[in-house]
Amino acid sequence: MSLPGPFLTRLREIFPAGSLFTDPADCWVYGYDNSKRQVLPDAVVFPTAHEQALALVRLCNEYRVPLTARGRGTGTTGATVPLRAGVVASFERMHRVLEFSPDNRYIVVEPGITNQAVQDHIKPHGFFWPPDPTSAAFCSVGGNLAYNSAGPRAVKYGTPRENALGLRAITGAGEELRTGVYTTKGVVGYDLTRLLIGSEGTLALITEATLKLTPLPETKRTLRAVYVDVNAAARAIARIMAQPAVPCALEFIDGNAINLVRRYSTAGLPEGAGALLMIEVDGFAAAMPPQIESIRAAAENEGLLEFSVAETAEAVEALWQTRKALSPTLRKAAPKKINEDVVVPVTELPALIAGLDELSKRYELPIVNFGHAGNGNIHVNLLYDPNKPGEDDKAHACLDEMFSLVLALRGTLSGEHGVGLAKRDYVDRELDANALSLMHAIKRQFDPNGILNWGKGFPEENSRVHSA
Ligand SMILES: Cc1cc2nc3c(=O)[nH]c(=O)nc-3n(C[C@H](O)[C@H](O)[C@H](O)COP(=O)(O)OP(=O)(O)OC[C@H]3O[C@@H](n4cnc5c(N)ncnc54)[C@H](O)[C@@H]3O)c2cc1C
C-alpha cells in the first residue's frame, strides 16, 4: 500500500527527521528477520518514548494503516515481517533502564534494551534475568516478551512468562494500560501480563516491562552423559527431572547430530554414541557434590556409555563446543534447513525421535535433532536442497507429517520460537475451534481494526486493514 498524504504529514509531526524513514533503501532492512522472509514497509519509525508510541498507534488506527512492532529482527518465524507493508515501529532507540530495585528484585526497562544489557546491568548486584536465548547479545527484551523466548535455563527458572511482573502497553485501539504488579504475588483481575507475553505484537505494543530478577548462584557445574540410543537417554531425562537437584540446563543431542559434529568436537565422543545429554547444576559450592551424585544416580541405566564431570573451565568449554558446533555445522550440511522447535512430554521423546527417523527414511531427507530436553523442547532440523526438483514440496509434506506426529504425542508446535508466519497455518490443528474463536474475540477487543501485526500468530478471521 502507499501511505495517504495527510497520514504522512501527521506522522512527520510525531517523528521528526532522523526518526522516520520512507526511502525504500532505508526501509528495506526493516522488512525482514531471521526467517529470511521479507516485505518492504512504507515507513519505519523509531519511537523513543511511550507518548510517541501512543500517538503513533492512534494515528495508524485512525487511518487503518498496518503497524508492526520490531525489536532487533532476530526472530526465526517471520513475526516482524510487515505482510501488508504500512509502518514498522523499531524499538531499538527505546532502551533505557527506568528503575532498578535490587531489594524488591525487579528492574523496569524499555522494550528496546537488549537481553545482554539487562544482564550486564544487574550482574554486579548479584542478579540475573533467567530468559537466555542464544541471541541474548542482539535481541531485545520486547522481542523476548512478545515471543516468550527462552533458552536452556528455562528448565529450572522458566520463560519470560514466569519472569515478568508487569507491563506498560498500548492496544491496537490506541488505549494505554498497565498490567501486573511490582510484587511476586498478586491476583487482582485477569492476568493480562501473561496474555500479552507471547502475543507476538498482535494485541498491543509493549513500551515498558517490569522484570523479575533471580539471585546469581554461587557456582555451576557441567556434566555429560552419553547413551547408546535415544530410549536410554529419554529414560534418564525423565528420572533426572524427577529428582530434587533440578538442573539449570538439560540439553539433548541425537545420534545424527553427534555424527555431524564429531569431526568438529574436541570433547571426544565415544563410538556407538546414539544420544548425548549436557547437564548443568547450579547453587552453593558446598551443595555441588550431593547434587552431582543425585544426577549421576538418575542418569545411570543400562544404556549409559559414559558419565563425566567437567573439572576445569577448558573441560566445560570442550563439552559445550559439541553443542555450539551444531548450528554452524548444519549450515554447511545442506543448502537449506527447516528448523522447528516442537515440544512433547519428556516420556514421549523416544516416540518423537523414532517417528522422525521413520519420516527421514520415507522422505529420504536427513533430520537432525537437538534441544532443551528437560522441557521436551526439541529443535528438529530438516535438511534439503531446494534446487533439486520436487525437494521443496517433499520437505513441506514431511514437515506436515511431523506436526501431526507431535500433536498425536500430546505435544505443541512451538516451545520458544513462536508462530509468526512460519507456523500460522498449522495453529488450528493444535487449538480447538472454541479456543481459536475466543482468541479472535480477544484480538478484536484489543485491536478492533486489525492494524497490529496483521496475519501473525493464527489465521486471521478477516481484516479491515488496507490491502497491499
Ligand atoms: C542466532 C539466534 C539464536 C536464537 N536463539 C534462540 C534461543 O535460544 N531461544 C529462543 O527462544 N529464541 C532464539 N532465537 C529467536 C528469538 O525469538 C529471538 O532471538 C528474540 O527473542 C527476538 O527478539 P528481537 O528483539 O529480535 O525481536 P524481533 O524478531 O524483532 O520481534 C519478535 C516479535 O516481537 C514483537 N515485538 C518486538 N518488540 C515489541 C514491542 N515492543 N511490543 C510488542 N511486540 C514487540 C514483534 O512484532 C515480533 O512479533 C534466536 C535467534 C537467532 C538469530
The ligand as a Tripos MOL2 file, in Angstrom:
@<TRIPOS>MOLECULE
LIG
   53    58     1     0     0
SMALL
NO_CHARGES

@<TRIPOS>ATOM
      1 C1         21.3270  -16.7360   16.4460 C.3       1 LIG1
      2 C2         19.9520  -16.8130   17.0660 C.ar      1 LIG1
      3 C3         19.7710  -17.5780   18.1920 C.ar      1 LIG1
      4 C4         18.4980  -17.6670   18.7750 C.ar      1 LIG1
      5 N1         18.3680  -18.4180   19.8930 N.ar      1 LIG1
      6 C5         17.1720  -18.5160   20.4860 C.ar      1 LIG1
      7 C6         17.0230  -19.3000   21.6700 C.ar      1 LIG1
      8 O1         17.9560  -19.9050   22.1660 O.2       1 LIG1
      9 N2         15.7980  -19.3570   22.2230 N.ar      1 LIG1
     10 C7         14.7320  -18.6840   21.6940 C.ar      1 LIG1
     11 O2         13.6470  -18.7510   22.2630 O.2       1 LIG1
     12 N3         14.8470  -17.9480   20.5800 N.ar      1 LIG1
     13 C8         16.0300  -17.8380   19.9650 C.ar      1 LIG1
     14 N4         16.1510  -17.0870   18.8340 N.ar      1 LIG1
     15 C9         14.9470  -16.4380   18.2730 C.3       1 LIG1
     16 C10        14.3320  -15.4310   19.2530 C.3       1 LIG1
     17 O3         12.9510  -15.3560   19.0520 O.3       1 LIG1
     18 C11        14.8490  -14.0410   19.1710 C.3       1 LIG1
     19 O4         16.2490  -14.0520   19.2050 O.3       1 LIG1
     20 C12        14.3750  -12.9820   20.1610 C.3       1 LIG1
     21 O5         13.5460  -13.2600   21.2300 O.3       1 LIG1
     22 C13        13.6210  -11.9690   19.3390 C.3       1 LIG1
     23 O6         13.9870  -10.7060   19.7900 O.3       1 LIG1
     24 P1         14.0760   -9.4890   18.7700 P.3       1 LIG1
     25 O7         14.3510   -8.2720   19.5710 O.co2     1 LIG1
     26 O8         14.9880   -9.7510   17.6660 O.co2     1 LIG1
     27 O9         12.5600   -9.4500   18.2730 O.3       1 LIG1
     28 P2         12.0070   -9.3620   16.7800 P.3       1 LIG1
     29 O10        12.4300  -10.5410   15.9850 O.co2     1 LIG1
     30 O11        12.3020   -8.0220   16.2270 O.co2     1 LIG1
     31 O12        10.4360   -9.4450   17.0900 O.3       1 LIG1
     32 C14         9.8770  -10.6220   17.5960 C.3       1 LIG1
     33 C15         8.4050  -10.4150   17.8980 C.3       1 LIG1
     34 O13         8.2770   -9.4580   18.9350 O.3       1 LIG1
     35 C16         7.3880   -8.4020   18.5480 C.3       1 LIG1
     36 N5          7.8470   -7.2100   19.2560 N.ar      1 LIG1
     37 C17         9.1000   -6.7170   19.3130 C.ar      1 LIG1
     38 N6          9.1190   -5.6320   20.1070 N.ar      1 LIG1
     39 C18         7.8470   -5.4390   20.5570 C.ar      1 LIG1
     40 C19         7.2270   -4.4920   21.4150 C.ar      1 LIG1
     41 N7          7.9150   -3.5020   21.9820 N.pl3     1 LIG1
     42 N8          5.9030   -4.5940   21.6390 N.ar      1 LIG1
     43 C20         5.1860   -5.5960   21.0840 C.ar      1 LIG1
     44 N9          5.7140   -6.5280   20.2730 N.ar      1 LIG1
     45 C21         7.0310   -6.4460   20.0240 C.ar      1 LIG1
     46 C22         7.4930   -8.3580   17.0330 C.3       1 LIG1
     47 O14         6.3540   -7.7650   16.4430 O.3       1 LIG1
     48 C23         7.5890   -9.8490   16.7320 C.3       1 LIG1
     49 O15         6.3030  -10.4010   16.7740 O.3       1 LIG1
     50 C24        17.3920  -16.9740   18.2090 C.ar      1 LIG1
     51 C25        17.5930  -16.1930   17.0690 C.ar      1 LIG1
     52 C26        18.8560  -16.1190   16.4970 C.ar      1 LIG1
     53 C27        19.0420  -15.2860   15.2720 C.3       1 LIG1
@<TRIPOS>BOND
     1     1     2 1
     2     2     3 ar
     3     2    52 ar
     4     3     4 ar
     5     4     5 ar
     6     4    50 ar
     7     5     6 ar
     8     6     7 ar
     9     6    13 1
    10     7     8 2
    11     7     9 ar
    12     9    10 ar
    13    10    11 2
    14    10    12 ar
    15    12    13 ar
    16    13    14 ar
    17    14    15 1
    18    14    50 ar
    19    15    16 1
    20    16    17 1
    21    16    18 1
    22    18    19 1
    23    18    20 1
    24    20    21 1
    25    20    22 1
    26    22    23 1
    27    23    24 1
    28    24    25 2
    29    24    26 1
    30    24    27 1
    31    27    28 1
    32    28    29 2
    33    28    30 1
    34    28    31 1
    35    31    32 1
    36    32    33 1
    37    33    34 1
    38    33    48 1
    39    34    35 1
    40    35    36 1
    41    35    46 1
    42    36    37 ar
    43    36    45 ar
    44    37    38 ar
    45    38    39 ar
    46    39    40 ar
    47    39    45 ar
    48    40    41 1
    49    40    42 ar
    50    42    43 ar
    51    43    44 ar
    52    44    45 ar
    53    46    47 1
    54    46    48 1
    55    48    49 1
    56    50    51 ar
    57    51    52 ar
    58    52    53 1
@<TRIPOS>SUBSTRUCTURE
     1 LIG1         1 GROUP 0 **** ****
